[in-house]
Every structure is written in C-alpha cells, then in structure tokens.
C-alpha cells in the first residue's frame, strides 16, 4: 500500500469520525434547543409509540377505564330505595359494557334502550382512519329529547384523539344524522335547539402565548344546528388568548399531560333563568370544565373569548352546574383528603367561594371516582350522583342520607368482581318523557 492511499484512508476515517462527533453534538444541541430536525424525529417517535400501543393485543377487562374491581359482593341492581324520600322518575345512563344507553325505573328494570354499533354508523369513518375494535368503543354523554330522540358522544379507548363522533338517533335507534368529528365528553342543547359539544385534534403549530411544544391536543367548542350541521367552532386556546384570563395559558406548560393540556369535559349553555342569578354572566354563554388545570370557565361564543374563569379547592373536576339559588354544584374527583374516598360533591358560592354543602363518603360507604363522574341537583333538593368507576348511581338528601342506590349489573365475562364503568346518569320526571318505552311491562315508578 503506497503512502498516498494510506493517507486517503486515514483522512476518510478521520472525516467520518468528525462527522459522527459533530452529528452527536448537533443532535444534543438540537434536542435542547428544539431545532430542526428535532420536531420530525419527536413526532415520528410519538406516532410509532402510539401505533404500537394501538396494535397491542389486549382485553377490555384489563383496562380500569372500562372495568374495575367492585367494592361490594352483590350482583348489582337496586341496593336501596326509600319511596318517600327519593325523587321518583326514570334514570338514563350509559355504560362501557356496550354501545348503549339504558333507561331504568326506580326499581331498576330496564324500560328502554338505544343501541347502534360504531361500525353501523360509519362503515368507513372519514375522520378515523384505523378505529379501535368495537370492544373499546363506547358511548359517553347522552342527551335525551322528550320524544325519545337521543344524541350521544362516542369514544374510542386506546386511541388518540379518542373522540369518535356524535350521532342522533330516534327512540328505535335509527340514525337521524351523524357528525364525523373528534367529538368527546359532553353534548348539550340550548333553548333555541342548537347543539353544543366539544372536539379535539392535534395541532402542529406553535401557538402564541402557550408554553407548549406542539404537537398537542387543542380543544374547541362546536355549535351545530338542530339537524347536525356545523355552525361554528372556537378554539379554547384562542378564547383564552383573546381574554383577560390569558395568563391561564402560562400554566399549561407546567402540567404533566402536556400532550393534552385542556381535557375539557363539560359544556353547558346558560339559559335566561340562570343568567338572572349570575349578573356577571349573560344568556347563551357556555360553561366549561377544564380538568387538567382544575379550572371552570365561561366562554362567550359571539365575542370568542373567555369572560369568567376560576379555580378552587377541587382537583380534576367534572360536571359543574349553575344552580337556581346562585350557587354552583361540582363533582370534585380528587379533592377530598380525609377518610371515605378521594371524591366529593360540593356546592359553593362562586362569588365568595364558600362551600355551602358537600357530600363525602365514610369508612362504611366509600365514595371515590378519580376519573369521570357526574351529579344532578333534583327538583326536590336531593342530588343524584354517578360514581363512574364503581358503576354506581345513587341519590342523597340534603341531610346526606342515601335514599336510592343502583349498582351496575354488568360484569366482566370471566370475573364477576369486575364491574363496568358507568359514564354518566340523569333522572327524568315521568311526565317529561312522551315516547312509548320498548319494554311495555315496565313497573312505573
């Protein structure tokens, strides 16, 4: 080998080592400063990780977001019922055991049900390229019309975005219309018939005022016409950025779930009667619960801005409601630190933040649902509570006496101790429902 060839080879080796060293150094700098091509490799890694998780073979019974070990040994159904003190009616609920909504009597009998598999709603969903299996698709919030029409949100567990759409059906589960978007958590209908819901989707653009590196899920409020056509959508990030509460955006960069900073789980419309009780708000404004930053906010859809926002002594909350007495009621998932479980229901004055009433569990009757959950203040002053993870719906008086209690009878096929989560429950007075139930032999409450 001549000297020239040896020098050339030595030069090539030195060059390769130098390039490799500089590549490592540049990679470290690019990672720290988030320079190109860091976003490409980060997104590719996250996409690959999500795809592997989605393709992993698993059982629906292994996921505590669907089934969890029940605290009691009964087989489900009505555990107690005080006819004199309970608010008589029918209870609507959705459960993760099937893509169904069920209406039960006070005695626990199923008097009507709605059911449509996701694959029958969308054979080739335009908004979801590779849906999870039907075992991991379930219904969330349902809105029931007096004539039996039902609107439901659909979720796909183990997918991101997990919002799978919105569908309206008649009392016989025939599709009236469907909305192919990443709808999640909640849906409500205003007095004018317009439909309000939530959608989410990944944004890859850096948003001004938000200390988050994309991609992350951004939530939007969507308004639909009565026949399901989209009228308006408003990004929650934009609504905060345009408001006096824009400092909330600074909090997002500090939370653990930076890929899902908002996780909005409630949308309610302020009607005229409620607006009269809250002089700082106006009819038609939208009440939101933003779980991951422990915040309740009100958005004016016309002004496209947040007009009011508070945090309080709650953690990972769900289902805030304005009450006719000027207070608010909220499901506080993780804000109770004493005995009796992590959850509580609190009623508070939104102006003074004074807690005027609360319900917590005790050592004999644990109350705890660290995710999901709902509550409803009934006309007789009682409160209906959905303890989602335990598949339990129960009614308590102002004195905190349980006067009606229902435990889901839906268990895992292989283990009677694993109960299906109940997403949400609501009580209806019999006179408010005008349709004929499918089970004509029901026991009227």
LOVODO-509998 format. One record per residue (C-alpha): y, x, z. Coordinates in steps of 0.2 Angstrom, whole numbers, m for minus. Layout:
<rs>
R / Y / X / Z $
...
</rs>
This chain:
<rs>
R / 0 / 0 / 0 $
R / 17 / 8 / m5 $
R / 32 / 8 / 6 $
R / 41 / m5 / m4 $
R / 28 / m18 / m2 $
R / 26 / m15 / 17 $
R / 45 / m16 / 19 $
R / 45 / m33 / 9 $
R / 31 / m40 / 20 $
R / 39 / m34 / 36 $
R / 55 / m42 / 30 $
R / 46 / m59 / 26 $
R / 38 / m59 / 43 $
R / 55 / m55 / 52 $
R / 63 / m68 / 42 $
R / 50 / m81 / 47 $
R / 51 / m77 / 65 $
R / 70 / m78 / 64 $
R / 70 / m94 / 55 $
R / 57 / m101 / 68 $
R / 68 / m95 / 83 $
R / 84 / m102 / 75 $
R / 75 / m119 / 72 $
R / 69 / m119 / 90 $
R / 87 / m115 / 96 $
R / 94 / m128 / 84 $
R / 81 / m141 / 90 $
R / 86 / m138 / 108 $
R / 105 / m140 / 104 $
R / 102 / m155 / 93 $
R / 92 / m163 / 106 $
R / 105 / m160 / 120 $
R / 120 / m165 / 109 $
R / 110 / m179 / 99 $
R / 114 / m170 / 82 $
R / 105 / m173 / 66 $
R / 90 / m174 / 64 $
R / 88 / m179 / 82 $
R / 90 / m198 / 78 $
R / 77 / m198 / 64 $
R / 64 / m189 / 75 $
R / 68 / m200 / 90 $
R / 67 / m216 / 80 $
R / 51 / m211 / 72 $
R / 43 / m206 / 89 $
R / 48 / m223 / 97 $
R / 41 / m233 / 82 $
R / 25 / m223 / 82 $
R / 23 / m226 / 101 $
R / 27 / m245 / 99 $
R / 15 / m246 / 84 $
R / 1 / m238 / 94 $
R / 3 / m249 / 109 $
R / 3 / m265 / 97 $
R / m13 / m260 / 89 $
R / m22 / m255 / 106 $
R / m36 / m267 / 109 $
R / m33 / m276 / 125 $
R / m37 / m293 / 134 $
R / m24 / m305 / 138 $
R / m31 / m306 / 155 $
R / m27 / m288 / 158 $
R / m8 / m291 / 157 $
R / 1 / m298 / 173 $
R / 14 / m305 / 162 $
R / 1 / m318 / 157 $
R / m12 / m319 / 171 $
R / m11 / m313 / 189 $
R / m22 / m315 / 204 $
R / m18 / m331 / 213 $
R / m14 / m331 / 232 $
R / m24 / m346 / 236 $
R / m43 / m351 / 233 $
R / m41 / m369 / 227 $
R / m44 / m373 / 209 $
R / m27 / m380 / 205 $
R / m19 / m397 / 203 $
R / m8 / m406 / 216 $
R / m9 / m397 / 233 $
R / 3 / m409 / 242 $
R / 13 / m425 / 238 $
R / 25 / m434 / 250 $
R / 29 / m450 / 241 $
R / 43 / m455 / 252 $
R / 52 / m439 / 251 $
R / 49 / m432 / 233 $
R / 59 / m437 / 218 $
R / 47 / m447 / 208 $
R / 46 / m443 / 189 $
R / 36 / m433 / 176 $
R / 36 / m414 / 176 $
R / 37 / m404 / 160 $
R / 31 / m386 / 160 $
R / 25 / m373 / 148 $
R / 11 / m361 / 152 $
R / 5 / m344 / 145 $
R / m13 / m350 / 144 $
R / m10 / m359 / 127 $
R / 4 / m363 / 115 $
R / 8 / m379 / 123 $
R / 20 / m390 / 133 $
R / 12 / m402 / 146 $
R / 20 / m417 / 154 $
R / 11 / m422 / 170 $
R / 13 / m436 / 183 $
R / 16 / m434 / 201 $
R / m2 / m435 / 204 $
R / m5 / m420 / 192 $
R / m13 / m429 / 177 $
R / m8 / m423 / 160 $
R / 0 / m438 / 152 $
R / 6 / m430 / 136 $
R / 5 / m413 / 127 $
R / 13 / m404 / 112 $
R / 4 / m390 / 103 $
R / 6 / m380 / 87 $
R / m1 / m363 / 84 $
R / 11 / m350 / 78 $
R / 1 / m347 / 63 $
R / 3 / m366 / 58 $
R / 22 / m364 / 60 $
R / 23 / m349 / 49 $
R / 8 / m343 / 39 $
R / 19 / m328 / 33 $
R / 33 / m327 / 45 $
R / 48 / m320 / 36 $
R / 56 / m312 / 52 $
R / 40 / m304 / 59 $
R / 30 / m293 / 48 $
R / 15 / m290 / 59 $
R / 14 / m303 / 73 $
R / 3 / m300 / 88 $
R / m13 / m310 / 89 $
R / m12 / m329 / 94 $
R / m19 / m324 / 112 $
R / m2 / m315 / 115 $
R / 9 / m328 / 108 $
R / 16 / m342 / 120 $
R / 30 / m355 / 122 $
R / 44 / m351 / 134 $
R / 58 / m364 / 137 $
R / 56 / m381 / 130 $
R / 70 / m394 / 128 $
R / 64 / m412 / 128 $
R / 73 / m427 / 120 $
R / 71 / m445 / 127 $
R / 61 / m450 / 111 $
R / 48 / m436 / 113 $
R / 55 / m423 / 101 $
R / 53 / m406 / 108 $
R / 62 / m389 / 105 $
R / 53 / m373 / 111 $
R / 56 / m355 / 111 $
R / 41 / m344 / 105 $
R / 37 / m326 / 112 $
R / 26 / m313 / 107 $
R / 20 / m302 / 121 $
R / 17 / m284 / 117 $
R / 29 / m284 / 103 $
R / 47 / m278 / 101 $
R / 58 / m288 / 98 $
R / 47 / m301 / 107 $
R / 57 / m316 / 102 $
R / 46 / m325 / 89 $
R / 56 / m340 / 84 $
R / 62 / m358 / 88 $
R / 54 / m374 / 82 $
R / 57 / m393 / 84 $
R / 43 / m405 / 83 $
R / 41 / m424 / 86 $
R / 31 / m431 / 100 $
R / 15 / m429 / 90 $
R / 18 / m411 / 87 $
R / 23 / m412 / 69 $
R / 36 / m399 / 64 $
R / 54 / m406 / 61 $
R / 62 / m390 / 57 $
R / 60 / m371 / 62 $
R / 72 / m357 / 64 $
R / 65 / m340 / 59 $
R / 74 / m328 / 70 $
R / 70 / m317 / 85 $
R / 74 / m331 / 97 $
R / 70 / m328 / 116 $
R / 70 / m335 / 133 $
R / 81 / m351 / 133 $
R / 87 / m365 / 122 $
R / 99 / m380 / 127 $
R / 108 / m394 / 118 $
R / 126 / m399 / 120 $
R / 133 / m416 / 122 $
R / 138 / m415 / 103 $
R / 119 / m412 / 98 $
R / 122 / m394 / 94 $
R / 109 / m382 / 99 $
R / 112 / m366 / 109 $
R / 100 / m352 / 110 $
R / 98 / m333 / 111 $
R / 92 / m320 / 99 $
R / 90 / m301 / 99 $
R / 87 / m287 / 87 $
R / 88 / m268 / 87 $
R / 105 / m261 / 82 $
R / 105 / m243 / 75 $
R / 124 / m241 / 75 $
R / 134 / m233 / 89 $
R / 145 / m247 / 97 $
R / 162 / m243 / 103 $
R / 164 / m245 / 122 $
R / 145 / m244 / 126 $
R / 137 / m229 / 133 $
R / 121 / m231 / 125 $
R / 112 / m221 / 111 $
R / 105 / m233 / 98 $
R / 93 / m240 / 94 $
R / 94 / m253 / 107 $
R / 91 / m272 / 108 $
R / 108 / m282 / 106 $
R / 108 / m300 / 112 $
R / 118 / m313 / 103 $
R / 121 / m332 / 106 $
R / 117 / m343 / 92 $
R / 123 / m361 / 89 $
R / 113 / m372 / 77 $
R / 116 / m389 / 70 $
R / 106 / m403 / 76 $
R / 95 / m401 / 61 $
R / 92 / m382 / 64 $
R / 105 / m374 / 53 $
R / 114 / m359 / 60 $
R / 132 / m362 / 63 $
R / 137 / m347 / 72 $
R / 131 / m331 / 81 $
R / 141 / m320 / 93 $
R / 135 / m303 / 99 $
R / 136 / m301 / 118 $
R / 142 / m283 / 116 $
R / 156 / m290 / 105 $
R / 160 / m304 / 118 $
R / 162 / m291 / 132 $
R / 171 / m278 / 122 $
R / 184 / m292 / 117 $
R / 187 / m297 / 135 $
R / 194 / m292 / 152 $
R / 177 / m288 / 158 $
R / 174 / m274 / 145 $
R / 170 / m262 / 160 $
R / 153 / m270 / 161 $
R / 149 / m260 / 145 $
R / 151 / m244 / 156 $
R / 136 / m250 / 167 $
R / 124 / m251 / 153 $
R / 122 / m233 / 151 $
R / 116 / m231 / 169 $
R / 102 / m244 / 169 $
R / 84 / m239 / 167 $
R / 80 / m251 / 152 $
R / 92 / m243 / 140 $
R / 82 / m249 / 125 $
R / 85 / m267 / 132 $
R / 102 / m267 / 141 $
R / 106 / m285 / 142 $
R / 89 / m295 / 143 $
R / 99 / m311 / 143 $
R / 88 / m325 / 150 $
R / 99 / m341 / 151 $
R / 111 / m351 / 140 $
R / 119 / m367 / 147 $
R / 133 / m377 / 140 $
R / 147 / m383 / 152 $
R / 150 / m401 / 149 $
R / 166 / m411 / 154 $
R / 160 / m417 / 171 $
R / 155 / m399 / 176 $
R / 171 / m392 / 169 $
R / 181 / m403 / 180 $
R / 173 / m395 / 195 $
R / 177 / m377 / 189 $
R / 195 / m376 / 185 $
R / 194 / m358 / 179 $
R / 182 / m364 / 165 $
R / 183 / m376 / 150 $
R / 171 / m389 / 142 $
R / 160 / m381 / 129 $
R / 159 / m363 / 136 $
R / 142 / m355 / 138 $
R / 134 / m349 / 154 $
R / 123 / m334 / 153 $
R / 112 / m324 / 165 $
R / 111 / m306 / 160 $
R / 96 / m300 / 170 $
R / 96 / m281 / 168 $
R / 114 / m279 / 175 $
R / 112 / m293 / 188 $
R / 127 / m302 / 180 $
R / 131 / m320 / 177 $
R / 144 / m323 / 164 $
R / 153 / m337 / 154 $
R / 157 / m335 / 136 $
R / 170 / m345 / 125 $
R / 162 / m346 / 108 $
R / 178 / m350 / 99 $
R / 188 / m336 / 107 $
R / 172 / m325 / 105 $
R / 175 / m317 / 122 $
R / 168 / m317 / 140 $
R / 180 / m327 / 151 $
R / 172 / m325 / 168 $
R / 158 / m314 / 175 $
R / 152 / m310 / 192 $
R / 138 / m300 / 201 $
R / 132 / m304 / 218 $
R / 118 / m302 / 232 $
R / 105 / m306 / 219 $
R / 93 / m295 / 209 $
R / 85 / m298 / 192 $
R / 91 / m317 / 192 $
R / 86 / m331 / 182 $
R / 92 / m349 / 178 $
R / 110 / m351 / 185 $
R / 116 / m368 / 186 $
R / 133 / m376 / 189 $
R / 132 / m390 / 202 $
R / 142 / m406 / 203 $
R / 148 / m400 / 221 $
R / 157 / m385 / 213 $
R / 143 / m373 / 219 $
R / 130 / m363 / 208 $
R / 111 / m363 / 210 $
R / 101 / m347 / 205 $
R / 83 / m341 / 205 $
R / 85 / m324 / 214 $
R / 69 / m314 / 209 $
R / 70 / m299 / 219 $
R / 85 / m301 / 231 $
R / 75 / m306 / 247 $
R / 70 / m291 / 258 $
R / 63 / m300 / 273 $
R / 46 / m307 / 276 $
R / 39 / m321 / 265 $
R / 41 / m313 / 247 $
R / 54 / m305 / 236 $
R / 61 / m321 / 229 $
R / 73 / m334 / 235 $
R / 83 / m349 / 228 $
R / 102 / m348 / 233 $
R / 116 / m360 / 232 $
R / 133 / m352 / 233 $
R / 152 / m355 / 231 $
R / 157 / m345 / 215 $
R / 174 / m343 / 221 $
R / 171 / m336 / 239 $
R / 153 / m330 / 236 $
R / 147 / m339 / 252 $
R / 129 / m343 / 252 $
R / 129 / m362 / 257 $
R / 110 / m364 / 256 $
R / 94 / m354 / 252 $
R / 75 / m356 / 251 $
R / 64 / m342 / 255 $
R / 46 / m341 / 259 $
R / 37 / m336 / 275 $
R / 21 / m327 / 280 $
R / 11 / m343 / 278 $
R / 19 / m348 / 262 $
R / 24 / m333 / 252 $
R / 37 / m336 / 238 $
R / 38 / m322 / 225 $
R / 40 / m321 / 206 $
R / 48 / m304 / 202 $
R / 50 / m310 / 184 $
R / 53 / m327 / 175 $
R / 56 / m341 / 187 $
R / 67 / m357 / 187 $
R / 74 / m370 / 198 $
R / 82 / m388 / 196 $
R / 93 / m397 / 208 $
R / 86 / m415 / 208 $
R / 97 / m431 / 209 $
R / 90 / m434 / 227 $
R / 96 / m417 / 233 $
R / 79 / m409 / 233 $
R / 76 / m393 / 222 $
R / 61 / m391 / 210 $
R / 56 / m373 / 210 $
R / 45 / m364 / 197 $
R / 36 / m349 / 204 $
R / 31 / m342 / 187 $
R / 19 / m328 / 191 $
R / 9 / m338 / 203 $
R / 8 / m353 / 191 $
R / 16 / m364 / 204 $
R / 29 / m378 / 204 $
R / 35 / m386 / 220 $
R / 49 / m397 / 227 $
R / 58 / m394 / 243 $
R / 70 / m404 / 253 $
R / 87 / m398 / 259 $
R / 78 / m395 / 275 $
R / 66 / m384 / 266 $
R / 51 / m395 / 268 $
R / 39 / m394 / 253 $
R / 36 / m412 / 248 $
R / 27 / m409 / 231 $
R / 17 / m394 / 225 $
R / 7 / m391 / 209 $
R / m4 / m376 / 206 $
R / m9 / m372 / 188 $
R / m27 / m376 / 185 $
R / m28 / m364 / 170 $
R / m38 / m349 / 174 $
R / m45 / m333 / 165 $
R / m61 / m337 / 157 $
R / m70 / m323 / 166 $
R / m61 / m324 / 183 $
R / m56 / m340 / 192 $
R / m44 / m329 / 203 $
R / m33 / m325 / 188 $
R / m20 / m339 / 186 $
R / m10 / m342 / 170 $
R / 9 / m339 / 172 $
R / 20 / m355 / 171 $
R / 35 / m351 / 162 $
R / 47 / m365 / 167 $
R / 46 / m383 / 174 $
R / 58 / m398 / 174 $
R / 57 / m415 / 182 $
R / 62 / m431 / 172 $
R / 65 / m448 / 179 $
R / 53 / m461 / 170 $
R / 67 / m471 / 163 $
R / 74 / m456 / 154 $
R / 59 / m455 / 143 $
R / 57 / m468 / 129 $
R / 42 / m462 / 119 $
R / 24 / m468 / 122 $
R / 13 / m455 / 130 $
R / m3 / m449 / 121 $
R / m14 / m452 / 137 $
R / m12 / m471 / 139 $
R / m22 / m471 / 155 $
R / m10 / m461 / 165 $
R / m6 / m465 / 183 $
R / 13 / m469 / 183 $
R / 22 / m461 / 197 $
</rs>
